Amino acid sequence: MPRSCCVEGCNSRQGPGGRICFRCPRDEIRCQRWKDVLKFVGAHKYANLTVGQCYDRLAVCDLHFTTHDFLENSFRPGLKYNAIPSLNLGYERNMDASIQTDCISLEDAGLQTDFNLNREKSNDASSQTDTSKLYSRSTQTTAILSANTPRKSILKEKIRSLKRASSSATESKDPKCQRQLETNITIEDVHRFLEDKYPAKSCQLIKIQLDLLNKSPKGCRYSEEYKRFAVSVNFLGPKAYKQFSSLYQMPSKSTLSRFTRKWVVNPGFN
């Protein structure tokens, strides 16, 4: 059985004229509670001991228990099941054990002033770090300066211009704007614009396309001149006619066959 108290700073020993020491509990939960209270955690030398090792090697004397922790009406001194050390613990007596204070006496004009210099001393010498190596003249840029750099300002202006263009495009799709355009611009205005800006043949083709917009998609809506034009385009090749039909409103192949079926053509070169 351990003969000395394991509490830091306590020199009590088991024996005649000495104190009474109590083993660490064999119960895993109670053992861990004792280790937590005694601060046997982290890098402490007793932190990694098993329950059996704690029972064999660790003991706490009666100075660290209250009167309510001992059994009553017992011939042999003993502890209650839920007893936990709570008095005269080492870290309570020396709460700042890792912080030691050095006093430096300075004499100036007959006056002595004591300065307390607090220096934190680590138990592990290898964990000490030279603070001069961590010093740096550089400072972190503030959020205001970082958000208003020239590059970010240019990008923000581009984003605003794109948003304005998008909003204007959305407004142009408004039915009210479309009705205003329809009422202000007439077909005659469009015809005059085409005659001024486009060649005669192109102007005629576009005028025909504008006229087809107001006609019903069913029935005969193509003039004889436009039919002959469609047949001439189809004569150039099916691919050319397909490409041309994707750009303009053209009769279908079956419609063209009905047109040509009515024509009277004499054999030979006319």
HELIX and SHEET records of a PDB file:
HELIX    1   1 GLU A   28  VAL A   37  1                                  10    
HELIX    2   2 VAL A   51  ARG A   57  1                                   7    
HELIX    3   3 ASP A   62  HIS A   64  5                                   3    
HELIX    4   4 THR A   67  ASP A   69  5                                   3    
HELIX    5   5 GLY A   90  ARG A   93  1                                   4    
HELIX    6   6 ALA A  125  SER A  127  5                                   3    
HELIX    7   7 THR A  131  LEU A  134  5                                   4    
HELIX    8   8 ALA A  143  ALA A  147  1                                   5    
HELIX    9   9 PRO A  150  SER A  172  1                                  23    
HELIX   10  10 PRO A  175  ASN A  184  1                                  10    
HELIX   11  11 ILE A  187  LYS A  197  1                                  11    
HELIX   12  12 ALA A  200  LEU A  213  1                                  14    
HELIX   13  13 GLU A  224  LEU A  236  1                                  13    
HELIX   14  14 PRO A  238  LEU A  247  1                                  10    
HELIX   15  15 LYS A  253  ARG A  261  1                                   9    
SHEET    1   A 2 CYS A  21  ARG A  23  0                                        
SHEET    2   A 2 ALA A  59  CYS A  61 -1                                        
SHEET    1   B 2 ILE A  99  ASP A 108  0                                        
SHEET    2   B 2 LEU A 111  GLU A 120 -1                                        
END                                                                             
